[in-house]
Amino acid sequence: MPLNGKQRRALRAEGHHLEPVVIVGQSGVTEGVLGAITQALNDHELIKVKINEGPGTRQEAATSLAEGTGSELVQLLGRTVLLFKKREEDSKYDRL
């Protein structure tokens, strides 16, 4: 389910004070990184990911992260990516 503008704005406001949970290193988007992000999304639903220097652009990395984890790319600001994946049950974001 793609997010509309209002939903993205609300999620950006929620994610403003979050710290990055996962850092993508020089190797880029690997299976280990995708596994860590998937676990963090299951735990928190809304997470920040920091993209350091690596192969490809940060836009490519952000898109790969979203596609690889089945999440929504809420925001790409500098080297920080905000990802969202709503839980099926017991979600904090039922209003979205």
Secondary structure, DSSP 8 states (H G I E B T S, - for coil): ----HHHHHHHHHHHTT--EEEEE-TT-S-HHHHHHHHHHHHHHSEEEEEE-S-SS-HHHHHHHHHHHHT-EEEEEETTEEEEE---SSS-TTTT-
